[in-house]
Each structure stands twice: as C-alpha cells, then as structure tokens.
Amino acid sequence: MSDEPRGARRGKAHLSIELTEGAIRVHYGKRTLTIYSGSDLPGAEVPADFVIRLDEILTWDPPHENSEVAIEDLQKIAAAVEDECEKRGLVVEFE
C-alpha cells in the first residue's frame, strides 16, 4: 500500500506524447503544446530526428496561449519526450 493519502494522485494531470511529421504534440491535462523540431545542431555526431529548443517553449497552445509553461512542467515534458523517442528508436536533442 502507498504512503500517499487517499486521492493524492487524483489531482495530477495526465501527460501523453504524440509524434507527428515534424512535430511533437504534448497533451498535459486539458492543455496541449505543439513543439516543432528545429534544424540539426552544428557538429552533431548523429543527426537528430527531433531538435527541441527549450528556450522557445513559452506558452501552451490555444485556448491556453496566455498561460506560460512552468519550468517544472517543461522538465516533465522533456523527460516524457525523451522516453517516447527512446521507445521508438528516435534521437532527440535538447538545446
């Protein structure tokens, strides 16, 4: 049995990753974030399937475009994207 109080997990938003042609779509609770891949990093040994520039991720997609993506959420998103790409044998680079 978990040490968490009953219902403690209920408030956590579900995070899912959808890979599309040239973009990554993140669904986090009721919000969505579309991340477009940038160009390959100069001097990369292996070309990346996705290059994500974290400093360009500022707000959520409409209708939540006035809400900033919190640093904690961005860290969770980056980890989830990395895990999903790894499962599919894809290379993702973060800048």
N, C-alpha and C positions, 0 to 999 in steps of 0.2 A: 504494500500500500504506500502511496506517495505521502510525503511530508507536507504537500501543499494543502491549504484549506480547501474544502469543498467549493467547487465553482471558480477556483482561482484561474483556471485555464480558459474559462468561458469567454473572458473579455479580450483574449488575444486574437488579433486579426490573422486570417489565413493568407499565406503568401504562396503564389504559384507563378511559374515562369513559362512563357510561350515563346518559342523561337520561330521567327518568320524569316522570309527572304530579306536579309539586310538589316533586320531589327530584332530587338528583344522586347517583348511585352511582359510587364510585371503587373500582376493583379495582387493587390495588398488590401485586404478588407474590401471596402467599397471604392477604393481608389485604383487608378491604372496609371502606369508610367511606361511610355514608349521610349526605348533607348536605341538610337541609330548608331551603327558602327562607324567609327572613324577610319581614316586611312592607316595602313600599317605603320608601326613605329620604325623610325630610321635605325638601321643596324640590327634589326631583329634577326636572330639566327633561324627561327622558324616562322613563316608567315602566319599571322593570327587569323582565325575565322571571324572573330569579333574583337575590335579595339574599342574600349569604353573609356571615355574621358570623364572621370568622376566630377571634375570641377564644372562641367557643363550641365550636370543634372541639378537643376534648381527647384523646379516646381512639378507638381503632378499634372497629368493630362486633364483637359476639361471633362467634367464641370468643376474640377478642383484646382484649376490653374492658379488660384490665388493662395494656395497652400504650399508652403515650402516643404521640400523633402528634408526631414530631420536627419542629422548625422547618424543617429542610431539606426534609423530606417535604411539609410544608404549602406551602412555596414551590413545589415541583414540581407539587403538586396544583392550586394556584391557577392556575398558568400553563397546565396542561393543560385545566382547566375553561374558562378564558378562550378558549383556542384552539378548543375544541369548540363553544362557544357562538357564537364568531365565524363558524365554518364554517357554522353553521345559521342565521345571521342573528338570533341571540338576544342580548339585552342582559343582561349580568351585572354586578352591582356588589358590591364587597367593602367591608366595614366592619370 
